[in-house]
Amino acid sequence: MMNNNRNFFCAALSLLVLLSSPVALYAMTAQEILDQVAKQNFSEDFRLVLSTKTFKGKKTISSHALWLMGKVRPELTSFFIEFDEPEESKGLRFLLQIYLGKEPKAFMFFPVTGNTLPLAVDDPSVDIGGTGLTMEDMQGFTPEGGERLTLVEEQKYQDRECYVIRVSRAEEKAHRLLWISKKDFIIAKSQNVDAQGKVTRELRVVEFFKTASGREFPREEEITMPGKGVRILVRQEHAVFGIEIPDEIMDPGQFGTYKWKN
């Protein structure tokens, strides 16, 4: 009888441990983690102001201020960018359309000529308007299709417990690594790694801010390119989530001339 009671107690204790430990009970896959990133951080339309400063060594080589809007839908995520500064770039607009499982599309509007041109998106590392930001930065978590997602390990980054996910293609040896916080599913750090294992580009969040509801989001990010000696600081201000974005802003035929500020 005593043995039966002891066995029952051990079984109950083991069940209690399992119930209090969701990781032990259910381990998330890399795809499920990225789905949570999308669900918790990119599920609402938004508008914000971005400022970027690019440094070569200690010298500032460029500075930009621009509006960024995002419209998130299950099959299509669109980003609208309009430059405010410098003066020679004022009014320059970009539209990025990222389709689920399809090739993305990009367009650029020139305010001087009033023309809209499609952009080649073969290379996701191409610079957007001299800011140092790339199509890949805009895509963030969005899979391009044909990629392999692997949960590599769990690691602490800036006192945050993170999942480390490797994103790669079968035909390429180069890959990306994403550090995703367990608490809020924020991409806190990412690295582009070439075929020789060398980090060619790194993005990391250096400052967070809290919303009225207590959730954290990136405030400032630092991008470094070791091989070029370039460092870029990207800061976001005046972020508003859950707003209505006009359809015209995300329409390739209208985004260049639509007067959204009026």
Backbone bond lengths (Angstrom), bond angles and torsions (degrees), N, CA, C in turn:
res aa  C-N    CA-C-N  psi(-1)  N-CA   C-N-CA  omega(-1)  CA-C   N-CA-C  phi
1 M - - - 1.457 - - 1.527 110.36 -
2 M 1.325 116.59 -41.24 1.451 121.66 -180.00 1.523 110.68 -63.38
3 N 1.362 116.10 -40.76 1.456 120.24 179.13 1.531 110.97 -63.64
4 N 1.345 115.56 -40.65 1.469 119.58 178.76 1.519 111.23 -61.29
5 N 1.342 116.07 -43.07 1.463 120.47 179.25 1.531 110.64 -63.67
6 R 1.346 115.46 -41.06 1.451 119.73 -179.38 1.528 110.57 -65.94
7 N 1.338 117.14 -40.38 1.460 120.64 177.96 1.530 111.62 -64.39
8 F 1.339 114.71 -39.78 1.465 119.05 179.36 1.529 110.03 -64.83
9 F 1.326 116.59 -41.73 1.460 121.27 179.90 1.531 110.88 -62.77
10 C 1.330 117.44 -43.54 1.463 122.02 -179.95 1.529 110.81 -64.16
11 A 1.342 115.17 -40.87 1.454 119.04 179.62 1.525 110.89 -65.27
12 A 1.335 116.18 -42.59 1.462 120.64 179.62 1.532 110.64 -64.60
13 L 1.330 117.04 -39.52 1.457 121.23 179.11 1.529 110.78 -65.24
14 S 1.323 116.33 -41.82 1.473 120.46 178.78 1.517 111.08 -63.14
15 L 1.352 116.65 -40.31 1.461 120.62 178.90 1.519 110.64 -64.55
16 L 1.349 116.35 -39.97 1.453 120.84 179.46 1.522 110.72 -62.74
17 V 1.323 117.08 -41.49 1.472 121.25 178.48 1.518 110.66 -62.78
18 L 1.338 116.79 -43.22 1.457 120.68 179.82 1.516 111.74 -63.61
19 L 1.338 115.86 -42.95 1.457 119.96 -178.56 1.511 111.88 -66.77
20 S 1.320 117.58 -30.29 1.462 120.96 -179.44 1.512 111.79 -89.08
21 S 1.333 118.28 0.87 1.458 122.15 -178.47 1.517 109.58 -129.49
22 P 1.369 117.55 88.37 1.457 120.30 -177.20 1.517 113.35 -63.12
23 V 1.331 118.08 -28.46 1.461 119.90 179.49 1.516 110.35 -65.87
24 A 1.328 115.46 -41.23 1.460 119.15 179.69 1.519 110.66 -68.68
25 L 1.353 115.05 -34.96 1.459 118.99 -176.95 1.529 111.37 -77.79
26 Y 1.344 115.71 -35.81 1.459 119.31 -175.13 1.524 109.43 -150.19
27 A 1.311 117.43 110.31 1.452 122.18 -179.91 1.529 109.14 -91.42
28 M 1.331 117.09 127.37 1.458 121.54 -178.80 1.527 110.29 -76.98
29 T 1.322 116.17 147.40 1.453 121.34 174.02 1.528 109.06 -87.89
30 A 1.342 116.45 167.72 1.459 120.97 178.88 1.526 110.70 -60.06
31 Q 1.333 117.42 -41.75 1.458 120.91 -179.91 1.531 111.09 -64.64
32 E 1.317 117.10 -40.28 1.474 120.88 179.64 1.531 110.53 -65.84
33 I 1.320 117.01 -35.44 1.468 120.69 178.20 1.523 110.02 -65.64
34 L 1.342 117.03 -46.12 1.463 120.27 178.44 1.521 111.81 -65.82
35 D 1.315 117.04 -33.22 1.465 120.30 175.20 1.526 110.51 -62.23
36 Q 1.329 116.63 -37.83 1.464 121.04 178.35 1.532 110.76 -69.19
37 V 1.332 117.00 -36.14 1.469 120.80 175.34 1.531 109.23 -57.95
38 A 1.322 115.44 -47.31 1.466 120.51 -179.84 1.525 111.30 -64.50
39 K 1.315 116.13 -44.36 1.464 121.26 -175.00 1.517 112.09 -67.26
40 Q 1.323 117.14 -42.70 1.458 120.08 -172.32 1.530 113.95 -90.01
41 N 1.331 117.67 -21.18 1.459 119.33 -174.40 1.522 113.95 -119.70
42 F 1.325 118.68 -19.86 1.445 120.62 -174.58 1.523 111.48 -130.11
43 S 1.308 117.55 29.62 1.461 120.12 -176.65 1.522 112.21 -92.64
44 E 1.345 117.45 -8.20 1.456 121.02 -177.93 1.524 110.52 -117.97
45 D 1.338 115.58 148.03 1.457 119.51 171.57 1.527 108.47 -66.40
46 F 1.342 116.62 149.17 1.466 118.83 -175.62 1.527 111.28 -148.47
47 R 1.332 115.22 163.88 1.459 122.98 173.14 1.526 108.02 -142.29
48 L 1.324 116.89 138.62 1.461 120.22 178.70 1.524 109.68 -155.98
49 V 1.328 115.00 168.64 1.461 122.21 176.50 1.524 108.19 -108.68
50 L 1.322 116.09 130.41 1.463 121.59 177.94 1.521 109.43 -112.41
51 S 1.317 115.59 137.52 1.467 120.12 169.09 1.521 107.44 -120.18
52 T 1.328 116.19 137.13 1.459 120.75 180.00 1.520 109.61 -127.57
53 K 1.319 115.73 139.47 1.458 122.09 174.08 1.522 108.38 -130.55
54 T 1.333 115.31 128.94 1.459 120.81 -178.54 1.521 109.46 -110.54
55 F 1.332 115.98 131.50 1.461 122.19 -177.88 1.523 109.98 -119.31
56 K 1.333 115.56 141.06 1.458 123.03 170.26 1.522 105.56 -117.65
57 G 1.335 115.23 102.20 1.458 118.75 -168.37 1.513 108.40 68.86
58 K 1.354 117.69 -124.48 1.459 121.77 178.59 1.525 111.88 -98.42
59 K 1.314 117.27 -2.48 1.460 121.66 -175.69 1.521 111.11 -91.49
60 T 1.345 116.00 131.73 1.468 121.00 174.49 1.526 108.54 -80.36
61 I 1.336 116.51 120.33 1.466 119.31 -176.97 1.529 112.70 -104.88
62 S 1.329 118.12 -15.17 1.463 119.77 174.81 1.524 110.11 -162.66
63 S 1.333 114.63 154.95 1.464 121.05 179.00 1.528 107.72 -147.68
64 H 1.348 116.36 132.88 1.456 120.58 -176.83 1.527 110.26 -137.05
65 A 1.320 115.54 151.68 1.461 122.67 170.52 1.519 107.08 -130.56
66 L 1.325 116.79 132.29 1.465 119.55 -175.48 1.523 111.23 -151.61
67 W 1.327 114.31 157.32 1.456 122.09 173.33 1.516 108.86 -91.63
68 L 1.313 115.98 141.10 1.462 121.42 175.43 1.521 108.48 -130.68
69 M 1.333 116.18 127.60 1.463 121.29 175.34 1.521 108.95 -125.12
70 G 1.308 115.43 145.60 1.458 120.44 178.97 1.511 111.23 -129.90
71 K 1.325 115.60 136.37 1.460 121.39 176.79 1.525 106.89 -122.78
72 V 1.317 116.10 116.11 1.460 121.96 -171.62 1.518 110.30 -106.36
73 R 1.331 114.69 123.18 1.453 121.50 175.83 1.532 108.33 -133.55
74 P 1.346 118.69 157.51 1.471 119.99 -175.53 1.524 114.39 -54.52
75 E 1.330 117.45 -40.41 1.465 120.62 -176.03 1.521 113.57 -100.83
76 L 1.329 117.81 -13.21 1.461 120.72 -174.73 1.524 110.84 -149.55
77 T 1.323 115.76 125.35 1.457 121.93 173.26 1.521 107.62 -113.48
78 S 1.338 116.39 126.20 1.465 121.08 -176.19 1.528 110.21 -118.81
79 F 1.338 115.73 142.15 1.456 122.26 176.68 1.522 109.28 -124.29
80 F 1.331 115.88 131.12 1.460 123.49 176.69 1.521 107.90 -111.66
81 I 1.329 116.92 131.93 1.467 122.22 -179.39 1.519 108.56 -128.26
82 E 1.331 116.68 130.19 1.467 121.20 174.09 1.527 109.27 -131.14
83 F 1.324 116.46 131.36 1.464 122.14 -177.66 1.523 111.11 -86.23
84 D 1.337 115.62 136.88 1.465 122.62 173.23 1.528 111.00 -106.03
85 E 1.325 116.27 -37.39 1.466 122.51 179.97 1.525 108.86 -139.60
86 P 1.347 117.14 151.18 1.472 129.05 -0.07 1.526 112.09 -71.78
87 E 1.337 116.85 173.36 1.448 122.19 -174.85 1.516 112.43 -57.42
88 E 1.355 117.13 -38.08 1.468 119.68 -177.79 1.522 112.64 -69.64
89 S 1.344 117.32 -15.98 1.470 120.83 178.69 1.522 112.81 -103.92
90 K 1.321 117.11 -3.05 1.468 121.02 -174.47 1.527 110.72 -58.70
91 G 1.324 115.94 129.59 1.454 121.55 179.30 1.520 114.35 90.43
92 L 1.332 117.46 -9.98 1.461 120.70 176.17 1.525 108.81 -65.73
93 R 1.343 116.21 132.20 1.464 119.94 -176.26 1.537 111.40 -128.19
94 F 1.323 114.08 147.64 1.462 121.50 174.89 1.525 108.72 -128.91
95 L 1.317 116.15 147.72 1.456 122.57 173.34 1.528 107.92 -130.09
96 L 1.317 116.39 122.71 1.456 122.26 179.32 1.522 108.39 -115.43
97 Q 1.320 117.18 127.82 1.461 122.36 179.48 1.521 108.78 -120.20
98 I 1.329 115.70 117.66 1.457 121.60 -176.40 1.522 108.37 -112.70
99 Y 1.330 115.39 110.78 1.451 122.13 -177.33 1.526 110.20 -94.19
100 L 1.318 116.07 145.45 1.456 120.89 177.88 1.525 109.87 -70.65
101 G 1.334 115.90 116.18 1.457 120.99 176.86 1.516 115.01 74.76
102 K 1.348 118.01 10.90 1.463 121.11 179.72 1.526 109.82 -129.56
103 E 1.322 115.53 169.65 1.454 120.19 177.54 1.530 110.14 -68.26
104 P 1.327 117.91 135.24 1.465 120.17 177.18 1.533 111.04 -70.78
105 K 1.329 116.20 163.78 1.463 122.04 176.27 1.530 108.41 -126.61
106 A 1.329 115.59 151.66 1.460 120.23 179.52 1.522 109.66 -144.00
107 F 1.346 115.68 145.57 1.463 121.71 -178.93 1.533 108.70 -138.35
108 M 1.324 115.76 149.43 1.466 121.09 177.85 1.523 109.42 -129.18
109 F 1.341 116.29 135.56 1.466 122.18 178.98 1.525 108.80 -111.24
110 F 1.363 115.76 127.40 1.455 122.01 177.37 1.522 109.47 -98.54
111 P 1.340 119.20 114.13 1.466 120.36 -177.50 1.528 113.31 -66.60
112 V 1.334 118.41 -27.48 1.468 121.09 -178.22 1.520 110.89 -68.02
113 T 1.321 116.55 -43.56 1.464 120.72 -178.11 1.524 113.21 -96.09
114 G 1.323 116.96 -19.75 1.459 121.03 -176.72 1.515 113.10 75.16
115 N 1.337 116.46 17.66 1.459 120.99 -177.99 1.524 111.83 -101.02
116 T 1.333 115.39 146.24 1.464 122.56 173.92 1.524 108.12 -112.35
117 L 1.330 115.87 130.21 1.457 121.18 -179.15 1.517 110.67 -124.04
118 P 1.344 117.92 139.41 1.469 119.88 172.62 1.528 109.37 -72.89
119 L 1.312 116.76 148.02 1.457 121.98 179.86 1.519 110.00 -111.76
120 A 1.336 115.75 144.65 1.461 120.27 175.12 1.520 108.49 -71.60
121 V 1.319 116.57 135.56 1.468 120.94 -179.17 1.527 110.74 -118.11
122 D 1.338 115.74 23.31 1.467 119.41 179.25 1.531 111.38 -61.54
123 D 1.352 115.10 -37.10 1.462 120.10 -178.13 1.520 109.12 -111.07
124 P 1.338 118.38 106.44 1.470 120.85 -178.11 1.523 113.88 -68.82
125 S 1.354 116.80 -6.92 1.465 119.65 -178.84 1.523 112.56 -92.44
126 V 1.337 117.34 2.24 1.464 120.97 -179.74 1.525 110.03 -64.38
127 D 1.327 116.45 135.78 1.455 123.73 -177.52 1.532 111.31 -67.97
128 I 1.345 116.01 143.25 1.469 121.80 178.70 1.526 108.79 -101.02
129 G 1.322 116.33 103.97 1.462 121.47 173.80 1.510 115.64 62.18
130 G 1.330 117.98 25.50 1.459 120.80 178.55 1.514 114.53 77.44
131 T 1.327 117.66 11.75 1.469 121.24 -177.66 1.526 112.99 -83.60
132 G 1.336 116.54 -20.19 1.462 119.86 -171.94 1.508 112.31 92.30
133 L 1.342 116.82 -13.77 1.460 121.00 174.87 1.533 109.04 -78.06
134 T 1.315 116.23 151.62 1.462 120.45 -177.07 1.523 110.82 -127.26
135 M 1.327 115.09 169.34 1.461 120.91 174.22 1.524 109.63 -57.30
136 E 1.324 116.71 -37.93 1.461 121.01 -178.76 1.528 111.07 -63.56
137 D 1.354 116.91 -36.74 1.469 120.45 176.51 1.516 110.23 -63.17
138 M 1.320 116.77 -40.77 1.453 120.98 -179.79 1.530 111.25 -67.81
139 Q 1.334 115.45 -38.32 1.457 119.23 -179.03 1.521 111.05 -67.81
140 G 1.318 115.51 -37.03 1.461 119.62 177.99 1.506 112.24 55.15
141 F 1.331 115.40 -112.56 1.460 121.56 -175.76 1.515 113.22 -81.12
142 T 1.341 118.09 -13.39 1.461 120.82 -168.78 1.521 111.14 -67.55
143 P 1.320 120.05 117.83 1.464 121.86 178.26 1.527 110.99 -63.72
144 E 1.331 116.80 142.21 1.453 120.74 -179.84 1.521 111.14 -86.77
145 G 1.312 118.24 -13.28 1.460 121.75 -174.89 1.514 109.49 98.69
146 G 1.333 116.57 135.18 1.454 120.31 -179.81 1.510 114.05 78.21
147 E 1.322 117.46 9.36 1.455 120.97 -179.69 1.525 110.95 -93.98
148 R 1.336 114.78 153.48 1.455 120.99 174.44 1.527 108.51 -104.22
149 L 1.316 116.20 130.44 1.460 122.19 179.77 1.523 108.68 -110.61
150 T 1.332 115.89 126.32 1.458 120.14 -177.98 1.524 109.94 -131.87
151 L 1.324 116.89 127.94 1.463 121.13 172.75 1.520 107.10 -79.90
152 V 1.332 116.77 107.20 1.462 122.47 -172.62 1.522 111.56 -79.75
153 E 1.336 115.65 -49.85 1.463 120.38 -176.78 1.526 109.30 -168.35
154 E 1.315 115.52 178.79 1.459 122.13 171.31 1.522 106.68 -115.61
155 Q 1.332 115.84 133.70 1.458 120.04 -170.96 1.517 109.71 -146.90
156 K 1.326 116.76 149.96 1.462 120.47 177.59 1.523 109.43 -90.12
157 Y 1.332 116.17 134.10 1.459 122.19 176.42 1.527 108.15 -135.98
158 Q 1.332 116.81 120.03 1.465 122.35 -178.12 1.538 111.22 51.89
159 D 1.299 116.37 48.29 1.468 123.16 178.93 1.525 112.76 63.03
160 R 1.321 117.55 19.28 1.459 121.96 176.67 1.522 109.29 -115.49
161 E 1.306 115.96 129.72 1.461 119.88 175.24 1.520 108.28 -73.21
162 C 1.323 116.85 126.01 1.467 121.05 -173.55 1.527 112.21 -129.39
163 Y 1.336 114.11 150.48 1.457 121.04 164.92 1.527 106.86 -87.61
164 V 1.323 117.44 140.44 1.470 121.36 174.36 1.527 107.37 -110.16
165 I 1.328 116.32 118.93 1.466 122.01 -176.66 1.525 109.95 -116.44
166 R 1.309 115.18 134.41 1.463 121.85 176.61 1.531 108.82 -99.96
167 V 1.341 115.71 130.27 1.459 122.50 178.72 1.523 107.44 -116.18
168 S 1.317 117.25 118.55 1.461 119.77 -175.72 1.527 110.51 -146.58
169 R 1.327 115.09 164.62 1.457 122.18 174.57 1.526 108.63 -109.91
170 A 1.317 115.96 147.55 1.458 120.44 -176.41 1.522 112.16 -60.24
171 E 1.361 116.59 -35.10 1.461 119.43 -174.94 1.522 113.44 -88.65
172 E 1.335 118.42 -1.17 1.452 121.04 -177.39 1.535 110.99 -123.66
173 K 1.327 114.98 148.17 1.455 119.76 176.35 1.526 111.66 -92.84
174 A 1.327 116.18 -20.87 1.456 119.49 175.21 1.528 109.46 -69.59
175 H 1.338 117.03 153.15 1.463 120.05 -178.38 1.521 110.31 -156.05
176 R 1.323 115.47 172.91 1.461 122.70 174.19 1.525 109.29 -117.83
177 L 1.323 116.00 147.54 1.459 122.14 174.00 1.525 108.51 -118.83
178 L 1.333 116.41 134.25 1.461 122.12 179.23 1.518 109.99 -119.94
179 W 1.340 116.51 130.01 1.466 121.96 173.34 1.531 106.65 -101.36
180 I 1.324 117.10 114.11 1.464 122.36 -174.62 1.525 109.30 -117.32
181 S 1.327 116.27 121.65 1.458 120.29 -177.27 1.524 111.13 -65.96
182 K 1.323 115.84 138.15 1.457 120.62 -179.52 1.531 111.69 -69.80
183 K 1.322 116.37 -31.87 1.463 120.00 -173.26 1.523 112.18 -70.57
184 D 1.334 116.95 -54.30 1.463 120.74 -174.02 1.522 113.37 -115.78
185 F 1.334 117.56 2.36 1.464 122.35 -179.17 1.526 111.03 55.55
186 I 1.337 115.77 48.20 1.456 122.90 176.13 1.534 108.36 -100.44
187 I 1.336 116.72 137.79 1.462 120.02 173.37 1.525 107.37 -75.78
188 A 1.327 116.72 101.47 1.458 121.99 -175.50 1.520 112.40 -86.02
189 K 1.332 116.28 -20.50 1.466 120.33 -177.36 1.520 108.96 -161.64
190 S 1.336 116.72 147.00 1.463 120.54 173.68 1.522 108.86 -145.41
191 Q 1.315 115.96 151.52 1.465 121.77 178.95 1.520 109.71 -135.81
192 N 1.326 116.16 138.84 1.462 122.19 168.12 1.526 107.21 -97.91
193 V 1.312 116.94 124.92 1.466 121.99 -176.00 1.529 108.15 -119.95
194 D 1.355 116.69 129.09 1.458 119.57 -178.09 1.527 111.71 -82.53
195 A 1.331 116.40 -178.99 1.464 121.94 -175.31 1.523 112.33 -63.17
196 Q 1.343 117.17 -23.10 1.465 121.09 179.14 1.531 112.72 -90.18
197 G 1.346 116.31 2.12 1.456 120.39 178.92 1.514 113.92 85.59
198 K 1.333 117.49 11.60 1.462 121.04 -179.05 1.526 109.79 -93.00
199 V 1.335 116.41 136.03 1.464 121.33 177.62 1.527 108.75 -74.99
200 T 1.335 117.24 118.64 1.461 121.51 -179.20 1.524 112.40 -97.45
201 R 1.327 115.94 -22.13 1.471 120.17 -178.86 1.515 108.86 -157.39
202 E 1.334 114.95 135.41 1.468 119.27 179.51 1.519 109.45 -133.25
203 L 1.322 115.43 134.80 1.463 122.06 174.05 1.519 108.05 -119.92
204 R 1.324 116.80 130.32 1.461 119.65 177.73 1.521 110.18 -141.68
205 V 1.314 115.75 143.31 1.461 121.48 176.41 1.526 108.54 -78.76
206 V 1.331 116.33 126.53 1.469 120.22 -178.97 1.525 112.06 -109.09
207 E 1.341 116.68 -11.57 1.470 119.88 177.72 1.521 109.38 -151.75
208 F 1.327 116.97 137.88 1.455 122.79 177.68 1.529 109.66 -115.15
209 F 1.329 116.39 160.89 1.455 120.31 170.36 1.520 108.65 -131.95
210 K 1.328 116.15 157.60 1.461 121.67 -179.82 1.516 110.61 -107.38
211 T 1.325 115.55 138.04 1.450 120.74 176.24 1.527 109.10 -82.15
212 A 1.334 115.86 173.94 1.464 120.07 179.22 1.523 111.61 -60.57
213 S 1.338 116.28 -28.13 1.468 120.42 -179.84 1.530 112.94 -84.14
214 G 1.347 115.93 -3.91 1.464 119.09 176.97 1.518 115.14 96.52
215 R 1.356 117.19 -1.95 1.462 119.75 178.10 1.524 110.60 -79.65
216 E 1.326 115.49 148.44 1.457 121.19 179.88 1.529 110.96 -100.84
217 F 1.338 115.14 144.07 1.451 122.28 175.64 1.527 109.19 -139.93
218 P 1.326 118.42 155.52 1.471 120.04 178.58 1.529 111.77 -63.66
219 R 1.342 116.09 135.43 1.460 122.19 173.91 1.525 110.04 -102.81
220 E 1.339 115.43 -46.54 1.458 119.70 -179.20 1.521 110.02 -135.32
221 E 1.330 115.60 138.86 1.457 122.06 179.33 1.520 109.53 -126.18
222 E 1.317 115.47 148.40 1.464 121.18 177.13 1.522 108.87 -117.85
223 I 1.325 115.81 127.69 1.463 122.36 177.21 1.523 107.75 -111.16
224 T 1.319 117.36 128.55 1.462 121.02 177.08 1.521 109.64 -124.52
225 M 1.336 114.62 143.68 1.464 122.10 175.26 1.522 107.18 -125.33
226 P 1.340 117.62 90.26 1.466 122.47 -172.12 1.529 114.11 -53.28
227 G 1.327 117.10 -39.97 1.452 120.02 -176.98 1.518 113.84 -68.16
228 K 1.342 116.98 -21.43 1.467 121.52 -177.82 1.522 112.30 -107.57
229 G 1.326 116.98 -8.61 1.461 119.93 -178.00 1.511 112.71 67.55
230 V 1.336 116.85 28.02 1.468 122.36 -176.37 1.525 110.18 -107.57
231 R 1.336 115.11 138.97 1.465 121.52 176.62 1.522 108.33 -131.24
232 I 1.329 116.73 134.81 1.467 121.51 -178.41 1.522 108.92 -125.84
233 L 1.325 116.59 130.23 1.462 121.75 173.83 1.522 108.65 -104.44
234 V 1.321 116.27 127.49 1.468 122.21 -179.21 1.526 107.53 -120.23
235 R 1.326 115.98 121.08 1.468 119.95 -178.02 1.516 109.93 -123.47
236 Q 1.324 116.66 135.81 1.460 120.13 178.82 1.530 110.48 -112.09
237 E 1.333 114.53 138.34 1.466 122.14 -179.57 1.528 108.86 -133.32
238 H 1.330 115.35 161.43 1.470 122.33 172.20 1.524 112.25 55.41
239 A 1.322 116.65 39.82 1.466 120.34 -179.66 1.526 110.26 -73.50
240 V 1.336 115.51 131.77 1.462 122.21 177.52 1.524 107.53 -128.66
241 F 1.334 116.69 127.07 1.459 121.72 -178.63 1.525 110.22 -113.42
242 G 1.328 115.63 154.39 1.459 120.47 176.98 1.501 114.04 75.30
243 I 1.350 117.40 22.90 1.457 119.83 179.01 1.527 109.61 -95.00
244 E 1.318 116.26 167.54 1.458 120.66 178.76 1.522 109.62 -92.82
245 I 1.331 116.98 121.89 1.466 122.76 178.16 1.532 108.14 -98.53
246 P 1.336 118.50 123.81 1.471 120.35 179.50 1.525 111.54 -58.49
247 D 1.317 116.48 141.50 1.466 121.19 -180.00 1.525 111.54 -61.26
248 E 1.342 117.17 -32.05 1.465 120.63 -177.23 1.526 112.53 -61.18
249 I 1.349 116.76 -30.09 1.458 120.67 -178.64 1.524 111.23 -65.87
250 M 1.327 116.91 -29.23 1.457 121.39 -176.73 1.531 112.44 -103.74
251 D 1.334 116.83 13.30 1.459 122.31 179.10 1.530 108.74 -99.03
252 P 1.357 118.96 119.21 1.469 120.63 -178.97 1.522 114.14 -54.24
253 G 1.328 117.25 -28.58 1.461 120.47 -179.07 1.515 114.10 -81.88
254 Q 1.360 117.85 -14.67 1.461 120.23 -173.96 1.527 114.84 -126.80
255 F 1.338 117.91 -16.18 1.470 119.73 -171.16 1.533 112.82 -60.92
256 G 1.344 117.18 -28.52 1.460 119.91 -176.81 1.514 114.08 -71.75
257 T 1.310 117.93 -32.44 1.471 121.33 -173.42 1.526 113.69 -112.60
258 Y 1.321 117.75 -7.45 1.468 120.07 -177.83 1.527 110.30 -66.51
259 K 1.343 117.52 128.66 1.464 123.15 -177.55 1.526 110.45 -91.38
260 W 1.309 116.05 81.08 1.456 121.49 -174.87 1.522 113.51 -76.38
261 K 1.331 118.26 -20.00 1.465 120.96 -177.00 1.519 112.48 -80.44
262 N 1.315 118.68 -16.20 1.470 121.72 -178.24 1.524 111.28 -84.82
